[in-house]
């Protein structure tokens, strides 16, 4: 009796590991698209921008595949406790990563419009925002794989830095727009990019909150500022 049970358990764990591997692949693709979109913006590189605009399909395909894998595991094995929380979290993380891919496309679209105008200024804070958002995304996924509560908590804390930079960018660009109306269109695109990057940080934060849920069965959404 026990041998078939052990085989089922082993097969379930192998499927779960494969699920995590594919999720990390999706995260890597989404993060790379963000990196390319921001580099395309900074370098005014139309080829990079176009690569992002047409490169969203692999992320969308993985989104569909991962949902299918999750629902199959739930139906076949009816997992309990931490395994159930992990699969439910993967469904949510999968959606967060798909949206990060969409936001990379949005950044590329804004970059294409921005490149049709004269540069307003040297871009410093937007690449800084992008670097923080990408690190948050990477750390959130690392925390998921390693079940690392401290790393997940650090991602949530980092979100404040992104919010502060977005506010700083808005104020600076508002000054440009007030001084010179010809900068309004390109400045609005840079403000949009900063908002998209902030949203990527929000998705990384969602993933970090899911990690805390998996490991400790605590739902910390809307309670990030509360004591432990």
C-alpha positions, 0 to 999 in steps of 0.5 A, a space after each residue: 500500500 505504502 509504495 504507491 503512496 510514496 510514488 504519488 507523493 514523489 510525483 507530486 513533489 516533482 511536479 511542484 518543483 517543475 512548477 517553481 522552475 517555470 515560474 522562475 523562467 517567467 519571472 526572468 523573462 518579465 524582468 528582462 523585458 523591463 530592463 530592455 524597455 528602460 534601456 531603450 528609453 535611456 538610449 533612445 534605441 528603437 530596436 530595443 524598444 521594438 524587441 519589447 513591444 513584440 516580445 511579450 508572447 513568451 510571458 503570456 504563453 507561460 501565464 497560460 501554462 502555469 495556470 493549467 499546471 496549478 489547476 491540474 495539481 489541485 484537481 489530481 492531488 488535492 494538496 493540504 496545508 503548505 503545499 496548498 498554500 504554495 499552489 494558490 500563491 503560484 496562481 497569484 504570482 503568475 498573474 503578477 508576473 504577467 502584469 509585469 510583462 504588460 507594464 514592460 510593454 507600456 514602458 516601451 510604448 512610452 519610450 517610443 513616444 519619448 524618442 520622437 521628442 528632444 530629450 528633456 534632461 539626462 535620465 537618472 532617477 528613472 533608471 534608479 527606479 528600474 534598478 530597484 524594481 528589478 531587484 525587488 522582483 528578483 528578491 521576491 522570487 528568490 524568497 519564494 524559492 528559498 522560503 525566506 521570510 527576511 528577504 520577503 520582508 525586505 522587498 516590502 520595505 523597499 517599496 517605500 523607496 520606489 514611491 519616494 522616487 516616483 514623487 520626486 520625478 513627478 515634482 521635477 518634471 512638473 517644473 519642466 512643464 511649467 517652465 516650457 510647454 514644449 516639454 509637456 508631452 515627453 514629460 508626461 511619458 516619463 511620468 507614466 514610465 515612473 508610474 509603471 515602474 512603481 506598479 512593478 514594485 507593487 507586484 514584487 511586493 504582492 509576491 513577497 506577501 505571498 511568500 509570507 503567506 506560504 511560509 507562515 500562513 499569515 496574510 499580511 496584505 494591508 498590514 505591512 505597517 503593523 508590528 509582528 
